[in-house]
Amino acid sequence: MSGEAEVSAREFSAVVTDIRLESRDGDIARWQMTLDHTSFAVGDTGVLHAVARSGTRIEVPVLRVIVEDDGDVWHVVEKPLAAGTDVIGHVTR
């Protein structure tokens, strides 16, 4: 049972609040996104799930997490989501 409680504690709902370009190398870009709430911490990876306006389900891997001096938590991804997008986060490591 304790494994189930641990998994559910690592899943959360949030809203994308900000997006910025981290880097671009040719056609490959890395983005950083903040959420209004997160269970990700430095060293964690996982995935953000969202639903596009068209109804298409989107899965965005979180490659790493950065915490800035001001406390902002930025999730590094290769596919940005628009500010205001509802997401379900799953921390896998």
C-alpha positions as CSV (number, residue, x, y, z in Angstrom):
1,M,0.0,0.0,0.0
2,S,2.8,2.5,0.7
3,G,3.9,2.3,-2.9
4,E,0.4,3.5,-4.0
5,A,0.5,6.4,-1.7
6,E,3.9,7.4,-2.9
7,V,2.8,7.3,-6.6
8,S,-0.3,9.5,-5.9
9,A,1.8,12.0,-4.0
10,R,3.9,12.5,-7.1
11,E,0.9,13.3,-9.4
12,F,-0.5,16.8,-9.4
13,S,-2.7,19.3,-11.3
14,A,-1.4,22.7,-12.3
15,V,-1.6,25.5,-14.8
16,V,1.3,26.8,-17.0
17,T,2.1,30.3,-15.9
18,D,5.2,31.3,-18.0
19,I,7.3,30.1,-20.9
20,R,10.8,31.1,-22.1
21,L,13.2,29.8,-24.7
22,E,16.2,28.1,-23.0
23,S,18.3,27.3,-26.1
24,R,18.1,26.6,-29.8
25,D,20.5,24.5,-31.9
26,G,19.3,24.4,-35.5
27,D,15.7,23.0,-35.4
28,I,16.0,21.7,-31.8
29,A,14.8,24.0,-29.1
30,R,14.6,23.6,-25.3
31,W,12.0,25.6,-23.4
32,Q,11.5,26.4,-19.7
33,M,8.0,26.6,-18.2
34,T,6.7,27.6,-14.8
35,L,3.6,26.2,-13.2
36,D,1.3,27.7,-10.6
37,H,2.1,24.6,-8.5
38,T,4.5,21.7,-8.8
39,S,5.7,18.5,-7.2
40,F,8.9,18.5,-9.2
41,A,12.2,19.3,-7.5
42,V,15.8,19.5,-8.8
43,G,16.9,16.1,-10.0
44,D,13.4,15.0,-10.9
45,T,12.1,14.0,-14.4
46,G,8.7,13.1,-15.5
47,V,5.9,14.2,-17.8
48,L,3.2,16.8,-18.1
49,H,-0.1,15.7,-19.7
50,A,-2.4,18.3,-21.3
51,V,-5.3,18.4,-23.8
52,A,-5.1,20.7,-26.8
53,R,-8.2,22.8,-27.8
54,S,-8.7,20.2,-30.6
55,G,-9.1,17.5,-28.0
56,T,-5.7,15.9,-28.8
57,R,-3.9,14.6,-25.8
58,I,-0.4,16.0,-25.4
59,E,2.5,14.4,-23.4
60,V,5.5,16.7,-22.7
61,P,8.5,15.0,-21.0
62,V,10.2,17.1,-18.3
63,L,13.9,16.7,-18.9
64,R,15.1,18.5,-15.8
65,V,14.1,21.1,-13.2
66,I,15.8,24.4,-12.4
67,V,15.2,26.4,-9.2
68,E,16.3,30.0,-9.4
69,D,17.5,32.1,-6.5
70,D,14.1,33.8,-6.3
71,G,12.5,30.4,-5.8
72,D,10.9,30.1,-9.3
73,V,10.8,26.5,-10.5
74,W,11.4,26.1,-14.2
75,H,10.6,22.8,-16.0
76,V,12.9,22.1,-19.0
77,V,11.0,20.7,-22.0
78,E,11.3,20.3,-25.7
79,K,7.7,21.1,-26.5
80,P,6.3,24.3,-24.9
81,L,2.7,24.6,-23.8
82,A,0.9,28.0,-23.8
83,A,0.4,29.9,-20.6
84,G,-3.0,29.1,-19.1
85,T,-2.8,25.4,-20.2
86,D,-4.1,23.0,-17.6
87,V,-1.7,20.1,-17.0
88,I,-1.4,16.9,-14.9
89,G,2.2,16.3,-13.8
90,H,3.7,12.9,-13.1
91,V,7.1,12.8,-11.4
92,T,8.9,9.6,-12.3
93,R,12.3,10.2,-10.7
